[in-house]
């Protein structure tokens, strides 16, 4: 049962809606911005209408299978961990993209919303907003770089995991917090490397 749900969740996550919407709008997202086939590049290439549609669909492909699984009661406890992680993995390593994928932010929000009734995703959104505001204050209102944004996404997930521990969420939720942190760190690895390289040069 766990294997079946994990495969279905992976398949759902692997559906690259933003990339396909980009093609429908005559834009290859691989050639836009940083080449990420996600909703942000779709927004940049095709406008906010397509961008919002991409965000919604990428969110839902994480939300729907995990919500359905949780509501059905088919799996409980740690059994829900693998299907939850599979939805994010499907987006990050989509077979429809030759084993490559996007940065998995929207689908991660979708999974967290399904697991915690939107509670964790709301806290994560607040954390990211605070980090962004702090970054803007530090840079005196100048736009942040993509490297700094990537760092904030990963740091925000780490802070969310700390919140989940303090709030005494079940072990499966805490375990998915660790998985989410590691997956986001991987999908933002280039941004993290550049961010720490720049920080290191500034300190020296």
N, C-alpha and C positions, 0 to 999 in steps of 0.2 A: 504493500500500500504506500509506504514512504517513497519507494522508487518510482511508482506511477505518478504520484503527485509531484515529485521532484522533476520528472521529465516534462510533465505538462506545464509546470511553472517556468522551467527553463525555456520551453518553446514559446510561451507567452512573452517572456522577457526578451527573447531574441528577435521579435518582430520589430523591424526598424522603421517605425511609422514616420519619424521626422525625415529620415533619408528618402523614403519613398515619396513623401509629400513634396520634398525638394525637387525630386525628379519630375513630379507632376507639374511643378511650377517652372520647369526648365532650368533648374539649378542643381549642379552636382556639389553636394555639401563637402565632398572631399577636397574641393578646390576653394572653399570659403574659409576665411579666418585661419584657424589652426587645423582645419581639416576634420574636425570632430563632427560625425554624422548625427548630431543631436539637435534639440529644439532651439538652443541659443543661436547656432549657426543658421538654422532654418529661418529664424526671426530676422537675422542680419541680411540674409539673401532674398527672402520673399516677403518680408513685412510681418506686421504683428498678427494679422489674421491667421496666416499659416503657422506662425510661431506659437500662438496660443493653442491652436489645434494640435501641434506637435507636443507641447507640454502636457495637454490633457490626455492624449493617447499614450504617451510614455508613462505618465502617472498611472493610468488605468491598467496598463499591462502588468504593473507590479501590484496594484491594489486588488484587482478582481480575483485572480487565482488564490491569493493568500486570504482574502476576506471570505471567499467561498469555502476554502478549506477550514478556516476557523469556525465559520458559522455551521458547517456540516457536522462538526465534532468528530470528523474521521480521524484526525490526529491531534494529540494534545501533548503538553509538556515539551520535551526536547525534540519530539517527532516533527514539530513544525519548523525547526531550524533549517533543515536542508531545503525544503521547498521555498522558504523565504529567501535564503541565499541564492537559490537557483534562478529566481527571477532577475536578480541583479547581475548574476554571472551571465545569463543569457544576453543581456544588453551589452555587457562589456566584452563578451566573446561570441558574438552572433555568428552562427553558421551561414546566415544570409549575407554576411560581410566577409566571408573567408576566415572566420575565427577572430575578427577584429570587431570593434564596436565603439560605443560612446563612453562618456564619463560617468553615466549612470546616476545622475543627481535626481532627475524627476522620478525614475523608477524606484530609487531608494526612498523617496518621500512617499510613494505609493505603498510600498511594503510596510513602512513604519505606520502609516495611517491605518492600514488593515489590521496590523498586529495590536495596536494600542488605542483604537478608536479615535485616531487623529491627535491624541495627546502628545506623543513623542515627536511627531512631525511639527506640531505647533511650537513645542519647546525648541526644536532644532531651528525652525524659521526665526524665532525670537533671538536665539544665540547668533545666527548669521547676521541678523539685522544689527545687533549690538556690535559685533565684530566689524561690520562694514562702517557703521557710524564712527567707531573708534579709529578705524583706518583713515577715514576722511578727515577726522579731526587732526590726526597725526600728520597727514600730508597737506593740511590747510585747504581742504576742499578740492584738491586736484583728483582727477579720476584715478582709481586704483588700476594696477596692471593685472593682466591675466594670471601672472605668477602669484601675486598677492591674493587674488581671488581664489585660486586653487588652494593656497595655504589655508585660507580662512574656511573653505569647505571641509578640509580634512581636520583642522583644529576644532571646528564646530562639532564634528561627529565625536571627537575625543571628549569634548566637554559634555555632549549629550550623554555619552556613556557614563561619565562621572555622575551626572544627574540621575540616571537610571539606577545606579548603585545606591545613591543616597535615598532615593524614593523606594528602594527595596522591591524592584520589579522581579518577576520570576527569572529563574536561571536561563530559560530559553531566550528571553528578551535580552538579558545581559550578554549572552553568547552572540546573539545577532548584532548587538552593538559593537562587539569586537570585530566580527566579520565585516560589518559595514565600514568600520574605520580602516581595516586592512584593504578592502576593495577600493575605497575612495582614494586611499594613499597610492594604490597601484595605478588607477586610471588617471590620477593627477601627478604621476611620478615626474614627468618632464617639468611641470610647473614647480614642483617642490625642489627639484635639483637646481633650477635657475634661481628660485627664491633664496635658497640657502647659499648659493654661490655668490649672489649679489650681496647678501647680508654679511658674508664672510669678508668680501672685499671692502665693504664699508667699515667694518670693524678694524681692518688692518690699515 
